[in-house]
Amino acid sequence: MSQDPLVIFTPSGKRGRFPVGTPVLTAARKLGVDLDSVCGGRGICSKCQVTPAYGDFPKHGVSVAQDALSDWNAVEQRYDDKRGLKQGRRLGCQATIRADVVIDVPAESQVHRQVVRKAAQIRAMVMDPATRAVYVEVEEPDMHAPTGDFERLKSALSAQWGVPTVMADLPVLRKLQPTLRKGNWTATVVLFQDHKGAPPRILDIYPGFDDGRLFGLAIDLGSTTIAAHLTDLRNGDVLASSGLMNPQIRFGEDLMSRVSYAMMNPGGDVEMTRAVREALNTLAAEIAAEAQIDPLRIMEVVFVCNPVMHHLLLGIDPVELGQAPFALATSDSVTLGTAELELDAINPAGRAYILPCIAGHVGADAAAVALSEDPGARDDLTLVVDVGTNAEILLGNATRVLACSSPTGPAFEGAQISSGQRAAPGAIERVEIDPVTKDPRFRIIGCELWSDDPGFADATAAIGITGICGSGIIEAVAEMRMAGLLDPSGLIGSAEQTGTARCIAQGRTHAYVLHDGTEADGPLIAVTQGDIRAIQLAKSALYAGARLLMDEMGVDQVDRVVLAGAFGAHISPKHAMVLGMIPDAPLDAVSSAGNAAGTGARIALCSTAMRARIERMVRQITKVETAIEPRFQEHFVAANALPHATAPFATLRGVVDLPEVSFNTAGGDGGRKRRRSRAAT
């Protein structure tokens, strides 16, 4: 008997099977997917726009045919004729399910906008920008000295600013003459001068004296989220920060899934490049509107990204990054016009700079973290962990700096978790569990009250309690371990074993209930055995990468641990240590650097000297390849336990009580042997 079609929604990761003919909007509502609609499904409001993805998706275990949804209908055509739908979009209330399908819910179709937690860190910037504005007075044309306006502008720049020669593209030449005449032979010229010795380039020209306010974007292009900081190029001030989910999630939640998509679907790399460039334009327009500035004043963009994102941004097929020896098309920094990246939302003459990559799996984002945190400038041994879907790890001191990447997967972002969701209002983000009563208390994004505080129900009535995000699941699992609900192997105990009815049976395993909203038609939010396994896999990869670098350095301890990245900034050192995400260290030696990659991008945006510096630094960093190192697998297996199977974590145990409990009632196989015996009988 054939199964109903499988529907997978991104970026939430929620999935379910629905009969043929079910509207996409109906499926979304039944799964609790955040898809807006105010017109009752009549195709009027357009709030329920979705983007189906087609092709092979090995990560999801589906192949999506072009006819997976119903045909484009008259209602959609009417709306498209009147208001226009973006290419590839469908109306969720009109498109119905015919076969297995992957459906992306864009940010503008979500009731609760995703919270991209990559705020700019306060940092004093050395100002040496590549882009600056200069005021010049140009000689008027003279019949007795028949030189062109551009030549006389060059003479003025040379005499008044010591700029011996400049280049200008055709758009500047087109506006040069009317601009000079409007300014009565005075003008403000926007110059771009990189650090590699190329002649300065005129990006734009304004009549007369202009206040010279020019802006740049520092963009952290991650596999899950994209964050941008709008920066004043005069003083380095951040005027606005904004972010959105990377729409490439619909092609695969992790990097190798996207490489596989490009391998298995001809033109897949082009699709992913188009999707991310459209998102960048949306982000640039939104951040300019938020700061109330003219987007044409955004003259420069600096990107930091992992190698796969690097290639897809540039429009390079990432297929070589999916197989040994993981060769990059280029590891050097790249400087090019923003028009070549189809960044239409800013000045068309703008320039883009992409930091260099360290190696095939350690990209420009890791280079940016190195620029921001600079472990090579200190005598003490520092471990820097940029926590994300693909973690970048640095270990070093003034003697030597090592780097690697570790494929942690999307569990830390709330994906692959039964009640998981991206960070958005309504998501549980903080958890505490009383070790005596075994009862939880929690906080959700969008409310400062804890769940047991007076007024919590009223304060959260509008947004609801919708799921659990990455920081929430980390704290929940760590708290379960400290409360004795979870044994060192990762098994959740039964109600009888743990002494709480919150541990409920789910088939042959158990789950711990954080919140039961079913009486009010809300969700049952629980931590399941599958959730524990997903977190174990993610944290084991993170620990194994760090431990591998420590082996290479010949040490068993580090002096400092720095948690970087948006996610790293929102987990406590104690919970990270209880899970064994990072090697044992004094808790006061563990700190957060926030979005260090974004900070590195800002540093490079504000200073050409810092660009030259990071280009030197990456050549001095030793890359360790986790994919081919046998010890990585050894460390990974040992790190599956909570906090670790063999490492004593003596420092942690001196400050945190980890109950010695065991819920394995069937020997070392975790109960699998007994279940097989029953099945056999």
Helices and strands as residue ranges (DSSP letters): E 6-10, E 15-17, H 24-31, E 49-53, E 55-57, E 62-64, H 74-82, E 90-91, E 101-104, G 107-109, E 131-137, H 149-161, E 167-168, H 170-182, E 186-192, E 201-207, E 215-221, E 225-232, E 238-245, G 247-251, H 255-264, H 268-291, G 295-297, E 298-305, H 307-314, G 319-322, E 334-337, G 338-341, E 351-354, H 364-373, G 375-377, E 382-386, E 391-396, E 401-406, G 410-413, E 427-433, E 440-444, H 456-459, E 467-468, H 470-482, H 495-498, E 503-506, E 509-516, G 518-520, E 524-527, H 529-553, E 560-564, H 565-568, H 573-579, G 587-589, E 590-594, H 596-606, H 608-617, E 622-623, G 626-628, H 630-638, H 650-653, G 667-669, H 672-680
